[in-house]
């Protein structure tokens, strides 16, 4: 009897130990590996290239907008003044260009022709006087001084006739090719200045860059906004995903295209997710080793999963929990 007891007690101990080990193993295997992610969506901001005072706000937070819908307008009196100046400069350039293309006016041509005729008559008279004085000088009647004076007068009037003819020819020909090109370039430059100011003024009306829901309106009517500062934020709720930060030791269990069942606490329901993106390199988060010897730091990777259902009640900021078992 004693022998039987001696054999039974160790056997029981062995069985108990085996049961404990088996239970511990099963509990360890059944312990879930839960991961928590957060819902995100595509986000757009609406801003203007110019600074100005908000003249009108056409949307409020929570409104649904479509792409191209007017969001707000800016008051830009300074640009309006610059546009007036640019338009006036263009009109002046166009007038000069038209003048270059049209050439001299009829009255200017007539005046140049009359001056040329007058210079021609004066040259003819000076030539006759010169010929008479020369004949008299050859006969010894006129002095050399008189001949010199007649010669000088004749040469001066010939030069006057040539100058008058040149002016008359210019009036008939109009502006040169180079002058016409310069006038046309002035018009193009003035038109460019007008286009630039008009472009800035058109940017005072800001439209929705995408279809979605207005999340934030950062300014109120009457406030001054700086150039490029985001005024309206739009969330595209049709482009949702859930982002997880997953330890690298768990990455072998995840691949692009793999599907997971996720629980959404805010909706109290399960949805199916599909892995759409895995970061090509580790993110900033680091899990520090708990042991000074034999341990190592574990980094995390960003993994994005998208709902497989086309319609979902998910909203940005909602949590999602998945079990990697």
Secondary structure, 3 states (H helix, E strand, C coil): CHHHHHHHHHHHHHHHHHHHHHHHHHHHHHCCCEEEEEEEEEEEEECCCCCEEEEEECCCCCCEECCCCEEEEEECHHHHHHHHHHHHHHHHHHHHHHHHHHCCCHHHHHHHHHHHHHHHHHHHHHHHHHHHHHHHHHCCCCCHHHHHHHHHHHHHHHHHHHHHHHHHHHHHHCCCHHHHHHHHHHHHHHHHHHHHHHHHHHCCEEECCCCEEEEEECCCCCCEECCCCCCEEEEEEEEEEEEEEEEHHHHHHCCCCCEEEEEECCCCEEEEEEEEEECCCCCCCEECCCCCCCCCCEEEEEEEEEECCCCCCCCCCCEEEEECC
